[in-house]
Structure formats: C-alpha cells, structure tokens
Amino acid sequence: MIITVSGEIGAGKSTVARALARALRLRHLSAGQIFREEARRRGVSLEALGRLAEQDPTIDKTLDEMQIAAAREGDIVVESRLSGWLIEGDLRIWLRASLPVRAARVASRDGVPRDRALSVVQEREESERRRYRATYGIDLTDLTRYHVIVDTGMWSADDIVDVLLRLARKCQRERSGRPS
C-alpha cells in the first residue's frame, strides 16, 4: 500500500503521516525532514534553501526522485507537498488549515514569534508555488489529484488519523481482494 500525505505548511502532514505509518506498519518518508537536513548540511535556513532551489531545480528534483524511488518499493507513507502529484498512491491525502492556525503551529514547533512564523510560511509557500509550477507545471491549488482533503484546524490529530485509518484500511482490503 502506498499513501501520500501532502498539504500546506503547518497543516499537520508529519503528525498525520507518522501516525498512519505506525498504525498501518508502513515505512515513513518525510521529504520535509530531508529538505531540513539538506539546509542544515549546507548551513542555510529552510527559506534560503528554498530560494536556492528556485535557481537550481536539481535540489527539488533530487528529493522528488528519492520519494518516487521509495514509493516504488511499496508499503510506505510518503509525506511531502508534491507526493500526491508525483506518486500514484492508493490513497492520496491533502491536509489544509487556515493561515493563522498553521502559523501558530509553526511558531510553536520552531520556537519563533507568531508574526515571524506567519511571514516564513507565506514566503516558503510562495517560493514553492513558483518552483513547482516552473519545474513540473504543477499548480498546488489544484486539489483534483487527491482522494481526501481534510481541514486539520477543525479536529484533533487523533480524530483525523482515526478517520484516515478507516479509509486506508478499506483501501488495503480492496487491494487484497477481501470484502469491505
């Protein structure tokens, strides 16, 4: 089974993807974590690496090829902004939340003031929109690729994971040919 978890910055992709992978006993790949590690390796901020990626598409392409290769092996939850576009997942999920909710989460996660988190989220999202349109012709506002779209600002992470687990298990049963 292949599940993709995509969504906006701060919408809860990592939380949901980790919980789904754990509950379903699937591997988990976080493209965001790999991107963060690359920024640390280069000694630059996440935002600076995003700006570099605007000039050098190989930064994104290398990461994206890694996701695709990992998904080919199956039994994985791939978490990234583009995974739902790049991978033919059995279940493709998009998570969203309002900008204030996402900025508050990023502020808490990164230990920065909320107004700083808000500007960082907006800057990163704009950079990603430009990069993904230029590199792949993908419009991140087009959600037609996704089977499920969830507003994570409305429910707890546990509630969201419970619902997504039910859908994922149904997909597993259908793939195995067992009745639902």
Helices and strands as residue ranges (DSSP letters): E 2-7, H 13-24, E 27-30, H 31-42, H 46-55, H 58-72, E 76-79, H 83-86, E 91-96, H 99-110, H 114-136, E 148-151, H 157-176
